[in-house]
């Protein structure tokens, strides 16, 4: 059975690919993902993965909603676009 870190990692890859595709950015190197894993604490990645598994965090592309928020709230983006690229 997949653990919640695996769930986070799978979704993170999808979010990155979605943002890169939408913004015409090149896909990042393996080093990018290694930096992300060092920068985002395991506990945070675990909570996000658990939220996805429980249906609290609803993802679409590189954006997400939180279950139960008012209809006018969101969607929120996992990334900010860098217009200098």
N, C-alpha and C positions, 0 to 999 in steps of 0.2 A: 504494500500500500504506500502511496506517495505521501511524504511528509509535507508539512506546511512550508518549509524552506524551498522544497522542490516546486511547490505551487507558486510561490513568489518568483522564483527564478524563471519558470516557464512564462509567467505573465510579464515579467520585466522584459524578457527577450521580445515578446509580442509588442509591448509598448514602445520599445526602442525602434523596432522595425516599422511600426505604424508612423511614429513621428518622423523618422528619416524619410520614409516614402512620401509623406504629406509635404514635407519641407524640402525635398530634393537634397537631402544630406547623404553623404556616403555612410555606409554601415560602419560602426566603430570596430576597432580591433579588440582582440581578446584582452589586452591590457586595460581597456576601458571597463570591462566587466569585473576584472580583478580589483580595480580601484573602487568600483561601486560596492563590492562585497566588503572591502576594508572600511569604507566611509559610512555605510549604513549598518548600524549595529545589528547583530543577529537577532536580538529581541524585537527590533522594529520590523525586520523582514519576516519574522515569525508571526507577529501580530497582523501584518498586512496579508500574509498567506492564509492565516486563520480567518480573517475577515472575508476574504474571497471565497474560501471553502464554505463558510456559513451563509453566504449570500448577503452579507452586510455591505461589502464593497462590490459594486456592480461596474464592471469594466466594459469599455467599448473603444477599440483602438487604443490611443494613448491618453484617453480621458476616462473619468470615473464619476459615479454618483454614489451617494451613501443611502442605503435603504432607510426610508422613513423621513427623509428631508422634504421640506415643502417643495412643490412643483417648480417654483421660481428659482430654486437653489441649484447651482451646477449647470452643466457638468464642469468638473475640475480637471486640470491637466497635470499629468505626472511630470511634465517637462516644460521649460520655457524656451521659446524660440530665440536663437541668437541671430539677430539681423545682420551682424557684421560678418557672418560666414558666407 
